[in-house]
Amino acid sequence: MDSFEINKIITAVLLVVLLVFGVSKISDVIFEVKKPDVEGYKVDVKVGDATITQASSESQVDISALLSMGDIEHGKKVFKKCAACHSINQGGGNKIGPKLWNVMFRSVGSISDYKYSKALSGYKKEWNWEEMNGFLIKPSKWIKGNKMGFAGLKKEKDRASVILYLNQNSDNPKPLP
């Protein structure tokens, strides 16, 4: 192959590259898409004669409806993700995370032989249904500054099942709301 053929091949490759990038830039100019000023939307729900505007909020959950989706056996399976760091057995000890026997309706950060983060030890609430649900969605967002590295449980059935499983693993399981 002579140098003239190599020059033609290199020129062809460069022209194709320039053409692809040129078309991309020109199409961006021609078809400019403007983002809306407000991202998101309202949902108007008609209930009888009244119109209610719903807002998406993790803290406003019908906990009875959520827990009705759960199943203790499914919770036992999902809890295997938690078992790497937490024990659930009566008399079980702390691991990387605190023991979770009797966790439901106990004060947050109250196990005396576990070193909690400042965020958890200063969080003056108890692990009720709503707190546990919010925490399990995304622990780092629910209680900012806690040292739990778990990403969270996105599926409602998984969260409900784990909450039911945690409630069952107690000296005195609470009745469901």
C-alpha positions in Angstrom: 0.0 0.0 0.0 1.4 3.4 -0.9 1.3 6.6 1.1 -1.5 8.0 -1.1 -3.8 5.1 -0.1 -3.0 5.6 3.6 -3.8 9.4 3.3 -7.2 8.6 1.7 -8.0 6.2 4.6 -7.0 8.7 7.3 -8.9 11.5 5.5 -12.1 9.3 5.3 -11.9 8.4 9.0 -11.4 12.1 10.0 -14.3 13.2 7.8 -16.6 10.6 9.4 -15.6 11.7 12.9 -16.1 15.4 12.0 -19.4 14.6 10.4 -20.7 12.7 13.4 -19.7 15.4 15.9 -20.8 18.2 13.5 -24.3 16.7 13.1 -24.6 16.2 16.9 -23.7 19.8 17.6 -26.0 21.2 14.9 -28.9 19.1 16.1 -28.4 20.4 19.6 -28.7 23.9 18.3 -31.7 23.2 16.1 -33.6 21.1 18.7 -32.9 22.9 21.9 -35.0 21.6 24.8 -35.8 23.9 27.7 -36.2 22.5 31.1 -39.4 23.5 33.0 -39.0 26.1 35.8 -40.6 23.7 38.3 -39.6 20.1 38.3 -42.4 17.9 39.4 -46.2 18.1 39.3 -49.3 18.1 41.6 -51.8 15.3 41.6 -55.4 16.4 42.2 -57.5 13.6 43.6 -61.3 13.9 43.7 -62.8 12.4 46.8 -66.6 12.9 46.8 -67.1 16.7 46.4 -63.7 17.7 47.7 -60.5 17.9 45.8 -57.3 17.0 47.6 -53.8 17.9 46.4 -51.5 15.1 47.3 -47.8 15.7 48.0 -45.2 12.9 47.9 -43.7 12.5 51.3 -41.9 9.6 52.9 -43.0 10.7 56.3 -46.8 10.6 55.6 -47.4 6.9 55.2 -50.5 4.9 56.1 -48.7 2.5 58.4 -51.6 0.1 58.7 -51.8 -0.3 54.9 -48.1 -0.6 54.7 -47.9 -3.3 57.3 -50.7 -5.2 55.7 -48.4 -5.8 52.7 -45.9 -7.5 54.9 -45.3 -11.2 55.8 -43.1 -12.4 58.7 -41.6 -15.2 56.7 -40.7 -12.9 53.9 -39.2 -10.5 56.5 -37.0 -13.4 57.8 -35.7 -13.8 54.2 -35.1 -10.1 53.7 -33.5 -9.7 57.1 -30.6 -11.9 55.8 -29.3 -8.6 54.3 -29.2 -7.2 57.9 -27.8 -10.3 59.6 -24.3 -9.5 58.3 -24.2 -6.6 60.8 -27.0 -7.3 63.3 -28.0 -10.2 65.5 -31.7 -10.8 66.0 -31.6 -13.7 68.5 -32.7 -13.3 72.1 -29.5 -12.9 74.1 -27.5 -12.3 70.9 -24.7 -9.8 71.0 -23.8 -6.7 69.1 -21.9 -7.1 65.8 -20.9 -4.3 63.5 -24.3 -2.9 64.3 -26.3 -3.2 67.6 -28.4 -6.3 68.5 -32.0 -6.0 67.3 -33.9 -8.2 69.7 -36.6 -6.0 71.3 -35.7 -3.1 68.9 -39.3 -2.2 68.2 -40.6 0.6 70.6 -37.2 0.9 72.3 -35.5 4.3 72.4 -33.1 5.0 69.5 -29.5 4.6 70.5 -30.3 3.0 73.9 -28.2 -0.2 74.0 -25.6 0.5 76.7 -22.8 -1.8 75.4 -22.8 -0.5 71.8 -21.0 2.7 70.6 -23.6 4.6 68.5 -22.8 7.5 66.2 -23.6 11.0 67.6 -26.5 11.2 65.2 -28.2 8.1 66.6 -27.3 8.7 70.3 -28.7 12.2 70.0 -31.9 11.2 68.2 -34.5 11.3 71.0 -37.2 9.2 69.5 -38.2 5.5 69.8 -38.3 2.9 67.0 -42.1 2.9 66.4 -43.7 1.8 63.1 -43.2 5.1 61.3 -39.6 5.7 62.5 -38.5 2.2 61.5 -40.2 2.5 58.1 -38.6 5.8 57.4 -35.2 4.6 58.5 -35.4 1.4 56.4 -36.2 3.4 53.3 -32.7 5.1 53.4 -30.9 5.2 56.8 -28.5 8.0 55.8 -31.3 10.3 54.8 -33.7 9.6 57.7 -31.1 10.2 60.4 -28.3 12.3 58.9 -24.9 11.5 60.2 -25.5 7.9 61.3 -22.8 5.4 60.5 -25.0 2.7 59.0 -23.8 2.1 55.5 -26.9 0.2 54.3 -28.5 1.7 51.2 -32.1 0.9 52.3 -35.1 -1.2 51.3 -37.0 0.5 48.4 -39.8 -2.1 48.1 -42.7 -1.5 50.5 -43.4 -5.2 51.0 -39.7 -5.7 52.0 -39.9 -2.9 54.6 -43.2 -4.0 56.0 -42.0 -7.6 56.2 -38.8 -6.7 58.0 -40.7 -4.4 60.5 -43.1 -7.3 61.2 -40.2 -9.7 61.7 -38.4 -7.2 64.0 -41.6 -6.8 66.0 -42.0 -10.6 66.3 -38.5 -10.9 67.7 -39.2 -9.4 71.0 -40.1 -10.3 74.5 -43.4 -8.5 74.1 -44.5 -8.1 70.4 -46.8 -5.1 70.0 -50.2 -5.4 68.3 -50.3 -4.0 64.8 -51.9 -0.6 64.3 
